[in-house]
Amino acid sequence: MLNDRYPDNIVAPKGLKLIQGNFYDFFPETKYDLVICNQVLEHVDDPREFAKKLLSIGKVVIASVPY
């Protein structure tokens, strides 16, 4: 899970890795099989660039936005 807003004292549940940072600076070594982006695109300055970044890191991307 990538998020730059978690406090430093958050502990990741077993099997989950928390990464704090800027999503645009995130470059994984390999593509993820699945990327899920829930209720985020409507909050970023440039949703098109954000979506391109999502597609660059995942083989399958599921994104949801409010109706």
PQR file with spaces between the fields and no chain letter, atoms N, CA, C, O and H, PARSE charges and radii, in Angstrom:
ATOM       1  N    MET     1       0.854   -1.158    0.000 -0.4000 1.5000
ATOM       2  CA   MET     1       0.000    0.000    0.000 -0.0000 2.0000
ATOM       3  C    MET     1       0.910    1.234    0.000  0.5500 1.7000
ATOM       4  O    MET     1       1.801    1.362    0.840 -0.5500 1.4000
ATOM       5  N    LEU     2       0.672    2.125   -0.944 -0.4000 1.5000
ATOM       6  CA   LEU     2       1.454    3.351   -1.038 -0.0000 2.0000
ATOM       7  C    LEU     2       0.591    4.519   -0.588  0.5500 1.7000
ATOM       8  O    LEU     2      -0.486    4.754   -1.136 -0.5500 1.4000
ATOM       9  H    LEU     2      -0.051    2.021   -1.626  0.4000 1.0000
ATOM      10  N    ASN     3       1.067    5.244    0.406 -0.4000 1.5000
ATOM      11  CA   ASN     3       0.302    6.371    0.919 -0.0000 2.0000
ATOM      12  C    ASN     3       1.266    7.322    1.608  0.5500 1.7000
ATOM      13  O    ASN     3       2.105    6.884    2.395 -0.5500 1.4000
ATOM      14  H    ASN     3       1.942    5.054    0.851  0.4000 1.0000
ATOM      15  N    ASP     4       1.164    8.602    1.330 -0.4000 1.5000
ATOM      16  CA   ASP     4       2.064    9.562    1.969 -0.0000 2.0000
ATOM      17  C    ASP     4       1.420   10.270    3.155  0.5500 1.7000
ATOM      18  O    ASP     4       1.974   11.246    3.661 -0.5500 1.4000
ATOM      19  H    ASP     4       0.482    8.958    0.691  0.4000 1.0000
ATOM      20  N    ARG     5       0.259    9.796    3.608 -0.4000 1.5000
ATOM      21  CA   ARG     5      -0.443   10.498    4.680 -0.0000 2.0000
ATOM      22  C    ARG     5      -0.581    9.684    5.962  0.5500 1.7000
ATOM      23  O    ARG     5      -1.181   10.161    6.925 -0.5500 1.4000
ATOM      24  H    ARG     5      -0.191    9.003    3.197  0.4000 1.0000
ATOM      25  N    TYR     6      -0.047    8.486    5.995 -0.4000 1.5000
ATOM      26  CA   TYR     6      -0.109    7.709    7.231 -0.0000 2.0000
ATOM      27  C    TYR     6       0.855    8.282    8.254  0.5500 1.7000
ATOM      28  O    TYR     6       1.962    8.688    7.900 -0.5500 1.4000
ATOM      29  H    TYR     6       0.440    8.099    5.213  0.4000 1.0000
ATOM      30  N    PRO     7       0.452    8.321    9.520 -0.5600 1.5000
ATOM      31  CA   PRO     7       1.403    8.727   10.557  0.2800 2.0000
ATOM      32  C    PRO     7       2.529    7.705   10.652  0.5500 1.7000
ATOM      33  O    PRO     7       2.367    6.560   10.231 -0.5500 1.4000
ATOM      34  N    ASP     8       3.649    8.107   11.193 -0.4000 1.5000
ATOM      35  CA   ASP     8       4.815    7.224   11.282 -0.0000 2.0000
ATOM      36  C    ASP     8       4.592    6.008   12.168  0.5500 1.7000
ATOM      37  O    ASP     8       5.317    5.021   12.037 -0.5500 1.4000
ATOM      38  H    ASP     8       3.781    9.038   11.535  0.4000 1.0000
ATOM      39  N    ASN     9       3.616    6.047   13.062 -0.4000 1.5000
ATOM      40  CA   ASN     9       3.422    4.944   14.002 -0.0000 2.0000
ATOM      41  C    ASN     9       2.454    3.870   13.494  0.5500 1.7000
ATOM      42  O    ASN     9       2.101    2.967   14.254 -0.5500 1.4000
ATOM      43  H    ASN     9       3.027    6.848   13.168  0.4000 1.0000
ATOM      44  N    ILE    10       2.019    3.941   12.246 -0.4000 1.5000
ATOM      45  CA   ILE    10       1.129    2.914   11.697 -0.0000 2.0000
ATOM      46  C    ILE    10       1.932    1.634   11.470  0.5500 1.7000
ATOM      47  O    ILE    10       3.035    1.671   10.925 -0.5500 1.4000
ATOM      48  H    ILE    10       2.306    4.674   11.629  0.4000 1.0000
ATOM      49  N    VAL    11       1.370    0.509   11.891 -0.4000 1.5000
ATOM      50  CA   VAL    11       2.015   -0.789   11.708 -0.0000 2.0000
ATOM      51  C    VAL    11       1.254   -1.543   10.629  0.5500 1.7000
ATOM      52  O    VAL    11       0.028   -1.643   10.680 -0.5500 1.4000
ATOM      53  H    VAL    11       0.474    0.479   12.334  0.4000 1.0000
ATOM      54  N    ALA    12       1.984   -2.075    9.650 -0.4000 1.5000
ATOM      55  CA   ALA    12       1.358   -2.808    8.555 -0.0000 2.0000
ATOM      56  C    ALA    12       0.836   -4.154    9.039  0.5500 1.7000
ATOM      57  O    ALA    12       1.519   -4.849    9.791 -0.5500 1.4000
ATOM      58  H    ALA    12       2.980   -1.993    9.609  0.4000 1.0000
ATOM      59  N    PRO    13      -0.366   -4.527    8.615 -0.5600 1.5000
ATOM      60  CA   PRO    13      -0.854   -5.877    8.919  0.2800 2.0000
ATOM      61  C    PRO    13       0.063   -6.926    8.286  0.5500 1.7000
ATOM      62  O    PRO    13       0.770   -6.632    7.323 -0.5500 1.4000
ATOM      63  N    LYS    14       0.051   -8.111    8.808 -0.4000 1.5000
ATOM      64  CA   LYS    14       0.889   -9.185    8.297 -0.0000 2.0000
ATOM      65  C    LYS    14       0.633   -9.388    6.799  0.5500 1.7000
ATOM      66  O    LYS    14      -0.515   -9.494    6.368 -0.5500 1.4000
ATOM      67  H    LYS    14      -0.525   -8.350    9.590  0.4000 1.0000
ATOM      68  N    GLY    15       1.692   -9.438    6.028 -0.4000 1.5000
ATOM      69  CA   GLY    15       1.590   -9.664    4.598 -0.0000 2.0000
ATOM      70  C    GLY    15       1.401   -8.403    3.772  0.5500 1.7000
ATOM      71  O    GLY    15       1.319   -8.478    2.546 -0.5500 1.4000
ATOM      72  H    GLY    15       2.625   -9.351    6.378  0.4000 1.0000
ATOM      73  N    LEU    16       1.330   -7.245    4.421 -0.4000 1.5000
ATOM      74  CA   LEU    16       1.137   -5.984    3.714 -0.0000 2.0000
ATOM      75  C    LEU    16       2.324   -5.081    3.986  0.5500 1.7000
ATOM      76  O    LEU    16       2.756   -4.939    5.130 -0.5500 1.4000
ATOM      77  H    LEU    16       1.397   -7.184    5.417  0.4000 1.0000
ATOM      78  N    LYS    17       2.845   -4.478    2.949 -0.4000 1.5000
ATOM      79  CA   LYS    17       3.971   -3.562    3.092 -0.0000 2.0000
ATOM      80  C    LYS    17       3.472   -2.140    2.867  0.5500 1.7000
ATOM      81  O    LYS    17       2.874   -1.848    1.831 -0.5500 1.4000
ATOM      82  H    LYS    17       2.494   -4.593    2.019  0.4000 1.0000
ATOM      83  N    LEU    18       3.711   -1.266    3.820 -0.4000 1.5000
ATOM      84  CA   LEU    18       3.343    0.135    3.689 -0.0000 2.0000
ATOM      85  C    LEU    18       4.535    0.917    3.158  0.5500 1.7000
ATOM      86  O    LEU    18       5.651    0.781    3.658 -0.5500 1.4000
ATOM      87  H    LEU    18       4.197   -1.503    4.662  0.4000 1.0000
ATOM      88  N    ILE    19       4.294    1.719    2.162 -0.4000 1.5000
ATOM      89  CA   ILE    19       5.334    2.558    1.577 -0.0000 2.0000
ATOM      90  C    ILE    19       4.834    3.988    1.632  0.5500 1.7000
ATOM      91  O    ILE    19       3.759    4.285    1.111 -0.5500 1.4000
ATOM      92  H    ILE    19       3.387    1.830    1.756  0.4000 1.0000
ATOM      93  N    GLN    20       5.585    4.871    2.248 -0.4000 1.5000
ATOM      94  CA   GLN    20       5.198    6.276    2.312 -0.0000 2.0000
ATOM      95  C    GLN    20       6.022    7.054    1.302  0.5500 1.7000
ATOM      96  O    GLN    20       7.246    6.928    1.257 -0.5500 1.4000
ATOM      97  H    GLN    20       6.458    4.630    2.672  0.4000 1.0000
ATOM      98  N    GLY    21       5.349    7.859    0.493 -0.4000 1.5000
ATOM      99  CA   GLY    21       6.078    8.664   -0.468 -0.0000 2.0000
ATOM     100  C    GLY    21       5.167    9.225   -1.535  0.5500 1.7000
ATOM     101  O    GLY    21       3.950    9.046   -1.497 -0.5500 1.4000
ATOM     102  H    GLY    21       4.355    7.962    0.529  0.4000 1.0000
ATOM     103  N    ASN    22       5.766    9.897   -2.475 -0.4000 1.5000
ATOM     104  CA   ASN    22       5.057   10.484   -3.603 -0.0000 2.0000
ATOM     105  C    ASN    22       4.857    9.416   -4.667  0.5500 1.7000
ATOM     106  O    ASN    22       5.823    8.795   -5.111 -0.5500 1.4000
ATOM     107  H    ASN    22       6.755   10.043   -2.506  0.4000 1.0000
ATOM     108  N    PHE    23       3.626    9.198   -5.076 -0.4000 1.5000
ATOM     109  CA   PHE    23       3.312    8.148   -6.046 -0.0000 2.0000
ATOM     110  C    PHE    23       4.078    8.324   -7.359  0.5500 1.7000
ATOM     111  O    PHE    23       4.486    7.342   -7.979 -0.5500 1.4000
ATOM     112  H    PHE    23       2.842    9.703   -4.715  0.4000 1.0000
ATOM     113  N    TYR    24       4.270    9.557   -7.771 -0.4000 1.5000
ATOM     114  CA   TYR    24       4.972    9.811   -9.029 -0.0000 2.0000
ATOM     115  C    TYR    24       6.455    9.442   -8.943  0.5500 1.7000
ATOM     116  O    TYR    24       7.107    9.263   -9.972 -0.5500 1.4000
ATOM     117  H    TYR    24       3.939   10.354   -7.267  0.4000 1.0000
ATOM     118  N    ASP    25       6.988    9.327   -7.735 -0.4000 1.5000
ATOM     119  CA   ASP    25       8.382    8.930   -7.525 -0.0000 2.0000
ATOM     120  C    ASP    25       8.518    7.440   -7.240  0.5500 1.7000
ATOM     121  O    ASP    25       9.608    6.971   -6.913 -0.5500 1.4000
ATOM     122  H    ASP    25       6.459    9.472   -6.899  0.4000 1.0000
ATOM     123  N    PHE    26       7.440    6.702   -7.357 -0.4000 1.5000
ATOM     124  CA   PHE    26       7.428    5.265   -7.063 -0.0000 2.0000
ATOM     125  C    PHE    26       7.690    4.473   -8.338  0.5500 1.7000
ATOM     126  O    PHE    26       6.912    4.541   -9.290 -0.5500 1.4000
ATOM     127  H    PHE    26       6.554    7.083   -7.623  0.4000 1.0000
ATOM     128  N    PHE    27       8.786    3.725   -8.351 -0.4000 1.5000
ATOM     129  CA   PHE    27       9.162    2.920   -9.513 -0.0000 2.0000
ATOM     130  C    PHE    27       9.480    1.499   -9.056  0.5500 1.7000
ATOM     131  O    PHE    27      10.628    1.200   -8.730 -0.5500 1.4000
ATOM     132  H    PHE    27       9.417    3.671   -7.577  0.4000 1.0000
ATOM     133  N    PRO    28       8.470    0.614   -9.028 -0.5600 1.5000
ATOM     134  CA   PRO    28       8.711   -0.753   -8.582  0.2800 2.0000
ATOM     135  C    PRO    28       9.610   -1.503   -9.565  0.5500 1.7000
ATOM     136  O    PRO    28       9.666   -1.170  -10.749 -0.5500 1.4000
ATOM     137  N    GLU    29      10.306   -2.514   -9.063 -0.4000 1.5000
ATOM     138  CA   GLU    29      11.224   -3.298   -9.897 -0.0000 2.0000
ATOM     139  C    GLU    29      10.474   -4.091  -10.962  0.5500 1.7000
ATOM     140  O    GLU    29      10.977   -4.260  -12.073 -0.5500 1.4000
ATOM     141  H    GLU    29      10.261   -2.785   -8.101  0.4000 1.0000
ATOM     142  N    THR    30       9.289   -4.577  -10.640 -0.4000 1.5000
ATOM     143  CA   THR    30       8.467   -5.311  -11.602 -0.0000 2.0000
ATOM     144  C    THR    30       7.038   -4.784  -11.534  0.5500 1.7000
ATOM     145  O    THR    30       6.655   -4.118  -10.572 -0.5500 1.4000
ATOM     146  H    THR    30       8.881   -4.440   -9.738  0.4000 1.0000
ATOM     147  N    LYS    31       6.255   -5.089  -12.568 -0.4000 1.5000
ATOM     148  CA   LYS    31       4.845   -4.677  -12.566 -0.0000 2.0000
ATOM     149  C    LYS    31       4.047   -5.548  -11.603  0.5500 1.7000
ATOM     150  O    LYS    31       4.281   -6.751  -11.482 -0.5500 1.4000
ATOM     151  H    LYS    31       6.566   -5.630  -13.350  0.4000 1.0000
ATOM     152  N    TYR    32       3.111   -4.919  -10.931 -0.4000 1.5000
ATOM     153  CA   TYR    32       2.192   -5.660  -10.076 -0.0000 2.0000
ATOM     154  C    TYR    32       1.153   -6.354  -10.940  0.5500 1.7000
ATOM     155  O    TYR    32       0.800   -5.863  -12.013 -0.5500 1.4000
ATOM     156  H    TYR    32       2.921   -3.942  -11.029  0.4000 1.0000
ATOM     157  N    ASP    33       0.657   -7.512  -10.466 -0.4000 1.5000
ATOM     158  CA   ASP    33      -0.398   -8.216  -11.191 -0.0000 2.0000
ATOM     159  C    ASP    33      -1.690   -7.411  -11.157  0.5500 1.7000
ATOM     160  O    ASP    33      -2.430   -7.380  -12.140 -0.5500 1.4000
ATOM     161  H    ASP    33       0.944   -7.911   -9.595  0.4000 1.0000
ATOM     162  N    LEU    34      -1.963   -6.764  -10.037 -0.4000 1.5000
ATOM     163  CA   LEU    34      -3.207   -6.019   -9.854 -0.0000 2.0000
ATOM     164  C    LEU    34      -2.940   -4.745   -9.066  0.5500 1.7000
ATOM     165  O    LEU    34      -2.276   -4.773   -8.029 -0.5500 1.4000
ATOM     166  H    LEU    34      -1.362   -6.789   -9.238  0.4000 1.0000
ATOM     167  N    VAL    35      -3.459   -3.635   -9.563 -0.4000 1.5000
ATOM     168  CA   VAL    35      -3.392   -2.355   -8.857 -0.0000 2.0000
ATOM     169  C    VAL    35      -4.828   -1.880   -8.660  0.5500 1.7000
ATOM     170  O    VAL    35      -5.611   -1.841   -9.609 -0.5500 1.4000
ATOM     171  H    VAL    35      -3.999   -3.612  -10.404  0.4000 1.0000
ATOM     172  N    ILE    36      -5.169   -1.519   -7.423 -0.4000 1.5000
ATOM     173  CA   ILE    36      -6.507   -1.022   -7.120 -0.0000 2.0000
ATOM     174  C    ILE    36      -6.379    0.419   -6.637  0.5500 1.7000
ATOM     175  O    ILE    36      -5.592    0.723   -5.740 -0.5500 1.4000
ATOM     176  H    ILE    36      -4.533   -1.551   -6.652  0.4000 1.0000
ATOM     177  N    CYS    37      -7.158    1.288   -7.242 -0.4000 1.5000
ATOM     178  CA   CYS    37      -7.149    2.712   -6.899 -0.0000 2.0000
ATOM     179  C    CYS    37      -8.591    3.130   -6.623  0.5500 1.7000
ATOM     180  O    CYS    37      -9.385    3.297   -7.549 -0.5500 1.4000
ATOM     181  H    CYS    37      -7.798    1.041   -7.970  0.4000 1.0000
ATOM     182  N    ASN    38      -8.919    3.298   -5.347 -0.4000 1.5000
ATOM     183  CA   ASN    38     -10.294    3.618   -4.961 -0.0000 2.0000
ATOM     184  C    ASN    38     -10.433    5.065   -4.509  0.5500 1.7000
ATOM     185  O    ASN    38      -9.756    5.509   -3.583 -0.5500 1.4000
ATOM     186  H    ASN    38      -8.274    3.163   -4.595  0.4000 1.0000
ATOM     187  N    GLN    39     -11.327    5.796   -5.182 -0.4000 1.5000
ATOM     188  CA   GLN    39     -11.717    7.133   -4.751 -0.0000 2.0000
ATOM     189  C    GLN    39     -10.527    8.084   -4.627  0.5500 1.7000
ATOM     190  O    GLN    39     -10.438    8.842   -3.661 -0.5500 1.4000
ATOM     191  H    GLN    39     -11.878    5.435   -5.935  0.4000 1.0000
ATOM     192  N    VAL    40      -9.614    8.049   -5.598 -0.4000 1.5000
ATOM     193  CA   VAL    40      -8.425    8.900   -5.572 -0.0000 2.0000
ATOM     194  C    VAL    40      -8.383    9.845   -6.767  0.5500 1.7000
ATOM     195  O    VAL    40      -8.048   11.019   -6.607 -0.5500 1.4000
ATOM     196  H    VAL    40      -9.686    7.433   -6.383  0.4000 1.0000
ATOM     197  N    LEU    41      -8.712    9.363   -7.948 -0.4000 1.5000
ATOM     198  CA   LEU    41      -8.539   10.145   -9.178 -0.0000 2.0000
ATOM     199  C    LEU    41      -9.222   11.512   -9.124  0.5500 1.7000
ATOM     200  O    LEU    41      -8.728   12.473   -9.712 -0.5500 1.4000
ATOM     201  H    LEU    41      -8.985    8.409   -8.077  0.4000 1.0000
ATOM     202  N    GLU    42     -10.337   11.602   -8.433 -0.4000 1.5000
ATOM     203  CA   GLU    42     -11.046   12.878   -8.380 -0.0000 2.0000
ATOM     204  C    GLU    42     -10.351   13.901   -7.479  0.5500 1.7000
ATOM     205  O    GLU    42     -10.763   15.059   -7.428 -0.5500 1.4000
ATOM     206  H    GLU    42     -10.739   10.821   -7.955  0.4000 1.0000
ATOM     207  N    HIS    43      -9.309   13.483   -6.775 -0.4000 1.5000
ATOM     208  CA   HIS    43      -8.610   14.378   -5.855 -0.0000 2.0000
ATOM     209  C    HIS    43      -7.256   14.869   -6.361  0.5500 1.7000
ATOM     210  O    HIS    43      -6.671   15.769   -5.758 -0.5500 1.4000
ATOM     211  H    HIS    43      -8.975   12.542   -6.817  0.4000 1.0000
ATOM     212  N    VAL    44      -6.750   14.307   -7.439 -0.4000 1.5000
ATOM     213  CA   VAL    44      -5.418   14.693   -7.920 -0.0000 2.0000
ATOM     214  C    VAL    44      -5.522   15.818   -8.945  0.5500 1.7000
ATOM     215  O    VAL    44      -6.545   15.973   -9.611 -0.5500 1.4000
ATOM     216  H    VAL    44      -7.224   13.576   -7.929  0.4000 1.0000
ATOM     217  N    ASP    45      -4.451   16.599   -9.060 -0.4000 1.5000
ATOM     218  CA   ASP    45      -4.447   17.744   -9.978 -0.0000 2.0000
ATOM     219  C    ASP    45      -4.557   17.321  -11.442  0.5500 1.7000
ATOM     220  O    ASP    45      -5.239   17.978  -12.228 -0.5500 1.4000
ATOM     221  H    ASP    45      -3.620   16.473   -8.518  0.4000 1.0000
ATOM     222  N    ASP    46      -3.891   16.231  -11.808 -0.4000 1.5000
ATOM     223  CA   ASP    46      -3.884   15.778  -13.197 -0.0000 2.0000
ATOM     224  C    ASP    46      -4.252   14.292  -13.255  0.5500 1.7000
ATOM     225  O    ASP    46      -3.365   13.439  -13.286 -0.5500 1.4000
ATOM     226  H    ASP    46      -3.337   15.697  -11.169  0.4000 1.0000
ATOM     227  N    PRO    47      -5.557   13.975  -13.271 -0.5600 1.5000
ATOM     228  CA   PRO    47      -5.982   12.573  -13.238  0.2800 2.0000
ATOM     229  C    PRO    47      -5.471   11.757  -14.417  0.5500 1.7000
ATOM     230  O    PRO    47      -5.247   10.555  -14.279 -0.5500 1.4000
ATOM     231  N    ARG    48      -5.283   12.384  -15.568 -0.4000 1.5000
ATOM     232  CA   ARG    48      -4.784   11.656  -16.733 -0.0000 2.0000
ATOM     233  C    ARG    48      -3.369   11.140  -16.480  0.5500 1.7000
ATOM     234  O    ARG    48      -3.069    9.979  -16.762 -0.5500 1.4000
ATOM     235  H    ARG    48      -5.465   13.361  -15.680  0.4000 1.0000
ATOM     236  N    GLU    49      -2.504   11.996  -15.950 -0.4000 1.5000
ATOM     237  CA   GLU    49      -1.123   11.577  -15.652 -0.0000 2.0000
ATOM     238  C    GLU    49      -1.100   10.541  -14.536  0.5500 1.7000
ATOM     239  O    GLU    49      -0.300    9.605  -14.567 -0.5500 1.4000
ATOM     240  H    GLU    49      -2.747   12.938  -15.721  0.4000 1.0000
ATOM     241  N    PHE    50      -1.978   10.710  -13.551 -0.4000 1.5000
ATOM     242  CA   PHE    50      -2.059    9.744  -12.460 -0.0000 2.0000
ATOM     243  C    PHE    50      -2.479    8.377  -12.995  0.5500 1.7000
ATOM     244  O    PHE    50      -1.908    7.356  -12.611 -0.5500 1.4000
ATOM     245  H    PHE    50      -2.628   11.470  -13.526  0.4000 1.0000
ATOM     246  N    ALA    51      -3.470    8.355  -13.877 -0.4000 1.5000
ATOM     247  CA   ALA    51      -3.942    7.104  -14.477 -0.0000 2.0000
ATOM     248  C    ALA    51      -2.839    6.456  -15.322  0.5500 1.7000
ATOM     249  O    ALA    51      -2.679    5.235  -15.306 -0.5500 1.4000
ATOM     250  H    ALA    51      -3.934    9.184  -14.189  0.4000 1.0000
ATOM     251  N    LYS    52      -2.088    7.265  -16.050 -0.4000 1.5000
ATOM     252  CA   LYS    52      -0.964    6.716  -16.831 -0.0000 2.0000
ATOM     253  C    LYS    52       0.054    6.050  -15.915  0.5500 1.7000
ATOM     254  O    LYS    52       0.580    4.984  -16.234 -0.5500 1.4000
ATOM     255  H    LYS    52      -2.217    8.256  -16.063  0.4000 1.0000
ATOM     256  N    LYS    53       0.329    6.679  -14.782 -0.4000 1.5000
ATOM     257  CA   LYS    53       1.260    6.103  -13.814 -0.0000 2.0000
ATOM     258  C    LYS    53       0.707    4.786  -13.271  0.5500 1.7000
ATOM     259  O    LYS    53       1.450    3.813  -13.139 -0.5500 1.4000
ATOM     260  H    LYS    53      -0.099    7.546  -14.523  0.4000 1.0000
ATOM     261  N    LEU    54      -0.583    4.747  -12.957 -0.4000 1.5000
ATOM     262  CA   LEU    54      -1.188    3.497  -12.502 -0.0000 2.0000
ATOM     263  C    LEU    54      -0.990    2.389  -13.535  0.5500 1.7000
ATOM     264  O    LEU    54      -0.600    1.271  -13.199 -0.5500 1.4000
ATOM     265  H    LEU    54      -1.186    5.537  -13.064  0.4000 1.0000
ATOM     266  N    LEU    55      -1.263    2.716  -14.790 -0.4000 1.5000
ATOM     267  CA   LEU    55      -1.136    1.723  -15.861 -0.0000 2.0000
ATOM     268  C    LEU    55       0.299    1.290  -16.070  0.5500 1.7000
ATOM     269  O    LEU    55       0.540    0.184  -16.553 -0.5500 1.4000
ATOM     270  H    LEU    55      -1.580    3.624  -15.063  0.4000 1.0000
ATOM     271  N    SER    56       1.256    2.127  -15.720 -0.4000 1.5000
ATOM     272  CA   SER    56       2.661    1.777  -15.914 -0.0000 2.0000
ATOM     273  C    SER    56       3.175    0.808  -14.858  0.5500 1.7000
ATOM     274  O    SER    56       4.184    0.137  -15.075 -0.5500 1.4000
ATOM     275  H    SER    56       1.060    3.026  -15.327  0.4000 1.0000
ATOM     276  N    ILE    57       2.487    0.726  -13.705 -0.4000 1.5000
ATOM     277  CA   ILE    57       2.986   -0.154  -12.648 -0.0000 2.0000
ATOM     278  C    ILE    57       2.177   -1.432  -12.478  0.5500 1.7000
ATOM     279  O    ILE    57       2.561   -2.302  -11.697 -0.5500 1.4000
ATOM     280  H    ILE    57       1.667    1.271  -13.529  0.4000 1.0000
ATOM     281  N    GLY    58       1.054   -1.561  -13.202 -0.4000 1.5000
ATOM     282  CA   GLY    58       0.213   -2.734  -13.016 -0.0000 2.0000
ATOM     283  C    GLY    58      -0.183   -3.402  -14.316  0.5500 1.7000
ATOM     284  O    GLY    58      -0.400   -2.739  -15.330 -0.5500 1.4000
ATOM     285  H    GLY    58       0.742   -0.854  -13.836  0.4000 1.0000
ATOM     286  N    LYS    59      -0.277   -4.724  -14.276 -0.4000 1.5000
ATOM     287  CA   LYS    59      -0.761   -5.472  -15.440 -0.0000 2.0000
ATOM     288  C    LYS    59      -2.265   -5.271  -15.607  0.5500 1.7000
ATOM     289  O    LYS    59      -2.763   -5.154  -16.726 -0.5500 1.4000
ATOM     290  H    LYS    59      -0.101   -5.263  -13.452  0.4000 1.0000
ATOM     291  N    VAL    60      -2.985   -5.233  -14.479 -0.4000 1.5000
ATOM     292  CA   VAL    60      -4.422   -4.961  -14.458 -0.0000 2.0000
ATOM     293  C    VAL    60      -4.640   -3.844  -13.446  0.5500 1.7000
ATOM     294  O    VAL    60      -4.125   -3.904  -12.330 -0.5500 1.4000
ATOM     295  H    VAL    60      -2.580   -5.328  -13.569  0.4000 1.0000
ATOM     296  N    VAL    61      -5.404   -2.827  -13.834 -0.4000 1.5000
ATOM     297  CA   VAL    61      -5.688   -1.707  -12.944 -0.0000 2.0000
ATOM     298  C    VAL    61      -7.201   -1.572  -12.787  0.5500 1.7000
ATOM     299  O    VAL    61      -7.936   -1.510  -13.773 -0.5500 1.4000
ATOM     300  H    VAL    61      -5.823   -2.778  -14.741  0.4000 1.0000
ATOM     301  N    ILE    62      -7.651   -1.527  -11.544 -0.4000 1.5000
ATOM     302  CA   ILE    62      -9.052   -1.275  -11.243 -0.0000 2.0000
ATOM     303  C    ILE    62      -9.112    0.077  -10.546  0.5500 1.7000
ATOM     304  O    ILE    62      -8.522    0.258   -9.481 -0.5500 1.4000
ATOM     305  H    ILE    62      -7.054   -1.577  -10.743  0.4000 1.0000
ATOM     306  N    ALA    63      -9.816    1.017  -11.142 -0.4000 1.5000
ATOM     307  CA   ALA    63      -9.943    2.348  -10.540 -0.0000 2.0000
ATOM     308  C    ALA    63     -11.421    2.681  -10.399  0.5500 1.7000
ATOM     309  O    ALA    63     -12.215    2.428  -11.305 -0.5500 1.4000
ATOM     310  H    ALA    63     -10.295    0.870  -12.007  0.4000 1.0000
ATOM     311  N    SER    64     -11.782    3.250   -9.257 -0.4000 1.5000
ATOM     312  CA   SER    64     -13.162    3.667   -9.047 -0.0000 2.0000
ATOM     313  C    SER    64     -13.178    5.149   -8.693  0.5500 1.7000
ATOM     314  O    SER    64     -12.247    5.680   -8.089 -0.5500 1.4000
ATOM     315  H    SER    64     -11.137    3.455   -8.521  0.4000 1.0000
ATOM     316  N    VAL    65     -14.266    5.791   -9.090 -0.4000 1.5000
ATOM     317  CA   VAL    65     -14.501    7.191   -8.746 -0.0000 2.0000
ATOM     318  C    VAL    65     -15.965    7.304   -8.312  0.5500 1.7000
ATOM     319  O    VAL    65     -16.777    6.444   -8.654 -0.5500 1.4000
ATOM     320  H    VAL    65     -15.022    5.359   -9.581  0.4000 1.0000
ATOM     321  N    PRO    66     -16.305    8.341   -7.576 -0.5600 1.5000
ATOM     322  CA   PRO    66     -17.709    8.482   -7.161  0.2800 2.0000
ATOM     323  C    PRO    66     -18.632    8.622   -8.355  0.5500 1.7000
ATOM     324  O    PRO    66     -18.240    9.144   -9.398 -0.5500 1.4000
ATOM     325  N    TYR    67     -19.826    8.165   -8.202 -0.4000 1.5000
ATOM     326  CA   TYR    67     -20.828    8.261   -9.249 -0.0000 2.0000
ATOM     327  C    TYR    67     -21.240    9.682   -9.429  0.5500 1.7000
ATOM     328  O    TYR    67     -22.085    9.978  -10.273 -0.5500 1.4000
ATOM     329  H    TYR    67     -20.144    7.740   -7.355  0.4000 1.0000
